[in-house]
Amino acid sequence: MLVRPNLRVQSGISSPRINLPIKISAPQFSLLLGGALLLAGCATHATAWEYRTRTTASPSGKSVLDGYGKSGWELVGCTCRPKDHTGTNFVYQYVFKRPKH
């Protein structure tokens, strides 16, 4: 099988045409095609995640967050909202994720 790539630049300026003959045998072509399909299949794999939330009455310290990190959890979000209608007490909610096993 003979493959002749056309390396022509698409612009307003015309450029010379470059033809590079590349000889590939049928087994080499099959191996190349199979490798490309294998890589394409690996790229479409989606990771399944599990999530955990932690709600506290005060901001969590570094040691608490480090503990979750050592367990494989990644902090993906944090919110602070009023605990009651007075607006003086707050609740902190942390959202963690990690790959499902």
N, C-alpha and C positions, 0 to 999 in steps of 0.2 A: 504494500500500500504506500503511495506517495502522497505526502501532504505538503501543499504549497501555501503557506500563510501569506495573506495580503496585508502588509503593514503600511497602509496608506493613511496619512493624517487627514482628518476631516476638518478643513479650515478653508478660508478664502484663498490661501496661497497654495498653488499646486506644487506637489513634491514628487520626486521620482518614485516609481514603483519598485519595491524591493521584493524579490522572490527568493526565498531560501528553501531549497529542496531538502526535506527531511525524510529519510527512509525509515519506516517503522514496520517491523514484521507483524504478522497477525497475532502471534502470542504476546509480543510486546504491547500491541494495541489493546488486546484483551486485558492484560495486566494493568495498563494505565486506566482504562475505562472502569475496571473493577475497583481499583483504588479510589478513583474519584467518586464512584457511587457509595463506597464504604464511608468515605469522609462526609459525604452529603447526608448519609443516614445518621451519623454520629452528631452532626450539627443540629439536627431537628429534635433531639432528645430533650424533653423539658424536665426540670428538677421538681419533684414534689416536696412541698414544705409543710412543716407543722408549726403552729403558732401558739404562743402562750402570752397571757396578759398578767400584769401584776399591778394592783391598785394599792396605793399607800396614802396615809394622811400627811406624810411629810416627804420631801424629796429624798430619794434613795441615794445613799452615799456611794462613793467609788468602790468600796469593798463589795457591796451587794451586786453592783453591775459587773464587776470583775468575776464574781462567783458564777453568774449566768454565762459569761464569756468562756470561762474554763469548762463549763458543761456543754459547750458547743452552740450556745444561743447567741444570736446577733440582734442587737437593738435596732429596730426599724422605725420606731416612732415613740413619741412621748407627748402627752397632753396634760394640761393643768386646767381644771374647771372648778367652779364654786361648789362646795359641798352642800350648802343650803342657801336660802334666799337672802341671808344677811350679806353675803359676798365677802366675809372676812375669813371663813374657813375654806380650805381648798382640798381637792383630791387630785393626786397625781397618778396617771395611768401610763404604764410602760408596755409596749408591744415588742415581743421577741419572736424570732423565727430561726429554724435550723432545718437542714435537709432531713427528710423522712428516711428512716432506715428500713 
